[in-house]
Amino acid sequence: MKKVLLWLWQFPQHILALIIYFVLMTKKILLTRNTAGNRIIITDTPGWGISLGRYIFMDSAYGEQDIDHEKGHSIQSLYWGPLYLIVIGIPSAVFNNLWDRLFHKNWPAGRRAEWYYSRYPEKQADRLGGVERGY
């Protein structure tokens, strides 16, 4: 019963995750695994990582620290439920990812990463996922 209630609490994220899964299913999914209540879906979509409810989609080039960061976003999804996409998803996607790719493309990689992971909600996702960054 608890799993059903959590799935419903995170319903908008889970529906979006299922849509993405079916879009990627034909060619892009390399591996799926379950870990700590999450389903990790490894794709060959370069530079891509997203956490939607209990579903985490990650580029195969990313490592365990990146997966732990996305697990932090999954915890945020548990906290925010139906508001997650508005409070966490949009700021992360638009104000962090898009802003960085548009305005910081000439910055060195280390400076971009430091800027990105110091922003809300990425900093909180790192903390919740147990990620320690060296800056």
Backbone hydrogen bonds, N-H to C=O, Kabsch-Sander energy under -0.5 kcal/mol:
donor,donor_aa,acceptor,acceptor_aa,energy
5,L,1,M,-2.4
6,L,2,K,-2.6
7,W,3,K,-2.4
8,L,4,V,-2.3
9,W,5,L,-2.4
10,Q,6,L,-1.8
11,F,8,L,-1.6
13,Q,10,Q,-0.6
14,H,10,Q,-2.2
15,I,11,F,-2.5
16,L,12,P,-2.0
17,A,13,Q,-2.6
18,L,14,H,-2.4
19,I,15,I,-2.1
20,I,16,L,-2.5
21,Y,17,A,-2.8
22,F,18,L,-2.3
23,V,19,I,-1.9
24,L,20,I,-2.6
25,M,21,Y,-1.8
27,K,24,L,-0.7
28,K,24,L,-2.1
29,I,24,L,-1.0
30,L,42,I,-3.1
31,L,42,I,-1.5
33,R,40,I,-2.2
35,T,38,N,-2.7
38,N,35,T,-2.5
39,R,54,R,-3.2
40,I,33,R,-3.4
40,I,38,N,-0.6
41,I,39,R,-0.5
41,I,56,I,-3.8
42,I,31,L,-3.0
42,I,40,I,-0.6
43,T,58,M,-3.4
44,D,28,K,-1.8
48,W,45,T,-1.2
50,I,57,F,-2.5
52,L,50,I,-0.5
52,L,55,Y,-3.2
55,Y,52,L,-2.1
56,I,39,R,-2.9
57,F,50,I,-2.9
58,M,41,I,-2.6
59,D,48,W,-1.8
60,S,43,T,-2.0
62,Y,59,D,-1.7
67,I,63,G,-1.8
68,D,64,E,-2.9
69,H,65,Q,-2.0
70,E,66,D,-2.2
71,K,67,I,-2.2
72,G,68,D,-1.6
73,H,69,H,-1.4
74,S,70,E,-1.8
75,I,71,K,-1.8
76,Q,72,G,-2.0
77,S,73,H,-2.1
78,L,74,S,-1.6
79,Y,75,I,-1.9
80,W,76,Q,-2.7
81,G,77,S,-2.5
83,L,80,W,-2.1
84,Y,81,G,-1.9
87,V,83,L,-3.0
88,I,84,Y,-3.0
89,G,84,Y,-2.3
90,I,85,L,-2.7
92,S,88,I,-2.3
93,A,89,G,-2.9
94,V,90,I,-2.9
95,F,90,I,-0.8
96,N,91,P,-1.0
97,N,92,S,-2.4
98,L,93,A,-2.1
99,W,94,V,-1.6
100,D,96,N,-2.2
101,R,97,N,-2.6
102,L,98,L,-2.2
103,F,99,W,-2.9
104,H,100,D,-2.1
107,W,104,H,-2.0
112,R,108,P,-2.2
113,A,109,A,-2.6
114,E,110,G,-2.4
115,W,111,R,-2.4
116,Y,112,R,-2.9
117,Y,113,A,-2.7
118,S,114,E,-0.7
118,S,115,W,-0.8
119,R,116,Y,-1.3
122,E,119,R,-0.6
123,K,119,R,-2.5
125,A,121,P,-2.1
126,D,122,E,-2.4
127,R,123,K,-2.0
128,L,124,Q,-2.9
129,G,125,A,-2.1
130,G,126,D,-0.6
130,G,127,R,-0.9
131,V,126,D,-3.0
133,R,131,V,-0.6
